[in-house]
Amino acid sequence: MLTVARSKTSQAWMREHVTDPFVRQARQEGYRSRAAFKLKELCQQDRLIRPGMTVVDLGAAPGGWAQVAADLVGPKGRVIAVDMLEMAPVPGVEFLQGDFREEATLKQLEAALGGVRVDLVISDMAPNISGISMVDQARGMHLAELALEFAHKWLKPGGSLLVKTFQGEGYPALREVLRQSFSQVLTRKPLASRGRSSEIYLLAKGLKATN
């Protein structure tokens, strides 16, 4: 019965995927994933990325967000992307392959920054789904917390963090921590984010200067 259930689920996902208008649009416009339209919408709505900015993209593969970011920062900007999976080169993007949860990868990223703080951290990191909701929620929140920890250390005063999280245990606490550290915290659910998904994006703008 389990095998049959998985097969039906896989077939349903494939049908949804091939008929998804954002999937078709991504192919037409040369984006690597439908996720690119999530970031494009947020950039249009919140003026998130501007020419000349330095952006760090966490959980970047296959590169849809990195493509959008590189286009928007232009030749005078900089985009550094990190993922544990391989990612084909994106023009204008520096890619580091490694697990962001590991100290070695973090040190490699910090070395690439060379002591220069960044304008924006974007994180579309998500855990491998186990099917156990409590476990998956905890893993997702842990990734969001790691992104926030990195942002605290490497954002310029006034910088911003866009992070994917999931509604559930730990979500209200994360929002409260963001409110303490940033001038404004906004909740976003882009059109390209599937309605049945519990994913939601928190946009924290204006990192407060610390004494």
N, C-alpha and C positions, 0 to 999 in steps of 0.2 A: 504493500500500500504506500509506503514512503517513497519508493522509487517512482510509482505512478504519479503521486502528488508532486514530486519534484519535476517530473517530465511535463506535467500540465502547467506548472508555474513557469518553467523555462519557455514553453511554447507561447504562453500568454505574454511574457516579457518581450519575446522576439517580435510578436505581432505588434505590440505597442511601440517597440523601438523603430521598426521599419516604417510605421505610419506616423511617427512623431514629426510634426512640422518643424521643430527646432533641429532635429537630426537632418532632415532634408535641407534646411536652410544652411546649416553648418557645412554640408558638402558643397552646396552651391557657391558659398562665399569663401571656401578654402580654410575653414576653421577645423581644428582637430577634434573638437567635441562640442556638443550642444551647450556645455557649461559656459562657453565663451559668451553666450547671450545673457547669462546671469550677470556677468561682470560688466558687459556693455550697458545693460539697463541701469545698473547701480552707478556707473560712471556718468551716464546721462542725467540721472536723477539727482545725484549728489556731488557732481563735479569732483570726482574722486581722484582722477589721475590727470595731471597737466604736463605739458612739455618741460623737459629738463629735470623731472623728479627722479629720485632713486627709489626703486620698488623691490621688495623681497617677496617672492612668491613661494609659499610653502605648500607642499603637496601638489606640485605643478603638472606632473604627467597626466595626460599625454601632451599638454601644452596649450590648451585653448585659452586659459587665462593669460599665460605668458605672451601669446600672440597679441591679444588685446592690449596688454600693458605696454609691450614694445612699440606698437603703433602709436600709442598715446604719448609716451614720454619722448618719442622722437630721437634723433641722432645725438642730442645733447644730454639725454637722460640715460639711466642705467637700470636694467632689470636682471636680478639674480634669482634663478629658480632652483628649487631643491626638491628631489623626490627619491625614494628608495628604488623606484622602477626606472628602467632606461627611458630616455626621451630623445627622440630625433632632434637634431639642432633646429633652433628657431632663430632666424636672423635678428640680431640685436639683443640676444638673451645669453647670459652666462649660466651654464647649467652645472650643478653639482649633484652627483648621484650618491645617495646615502640615506640612512634612516635618521630622520630629524630627532628621534627620541634618544639617539646615542650621542655621547659626548664627543666622539671623534668627528661626527658629521657637523655638530655645532661649532667645533673648533675650526673646521675647514671653512665653514661659512663666515665665521668671524675673521679669519685670516683674509678671505676674499674682500671683506669690507675694509680692511686696512685701517680700522679705527674711525672710519667715517660713518656718522649716523645717517639714518635713512628717513625718507619722507612718509613712506607707507609700507605696511606689512599686510599682505593678503594671504589668507589661509583657507584653502578648500580641502584640507586634510580630513579624511574620514577613516574609521577603523575597518578592518576586514570583518564582515558581518558573520557572527556566530549563530544567529538565530535565537539567542538568549537575550531578551530585551534588557535586563538589568546589566548584563556584562557589556553589551554593545553600547548602552548609554554611558556607562562608566568610562569605557575606552574613548568614546567620542569627546566626553568632557575633558579627559586627560589631554587629548591633543589640543583642544581649545586653550587649556591652561598653559600648555607649553608655548603656544603661539603668543599668548599674553605675556608670559615671562620673557620671551625674546623681545617682544615689542617694548616692554618696560626698559630693557637694557639698551636697545639699539635705535629706537625712534628719536628723532629730534623733538625738542619741546614744540608742541603744536602739531606733531605728526599724528597719523591716523592708523587704525587697525581695523581690517575687515576680516571677520572670522566666522567660519561655518560652525554651527553647533546644532544641538538637537533638543527639542522641547521635552522636558522630563526632569528627573532627579538631577540636581546640581545647576540647572539652567538659571533659576532666579538668583542663586548665589553668585554665579558668574556675572550676571548683569549688574549686580550691586558692586562687585569689585571693579568693574569697568567704570561705573558711575563715579567711584571714588578717585579714579586715576585720570579720567578724561572729562573734558568740558561738556560733551554731548554724547549720548548713546542712543542709537536708532535701531529699530528692528525692521528687517527687510525680508520679504519673501518674493523673489523675482518671478516673473511669469514663466520662465524656463525651468523653475523648480517644480517638480511634479507635485500636484496637489495632495496626493496620498502620503507623501514623504513628510516626516517630522522635522526635516532639516529646516533651519532658519539661520539667517545671517545677522550678526550683530556688527554694526558699524560704530566704532568708537572714534570720535573726532576730537582733536585738540588735546594731546597729551599734556597734562599739567606739569609745569616745571617743579622739580624737587630741590629743596635747599641743600 
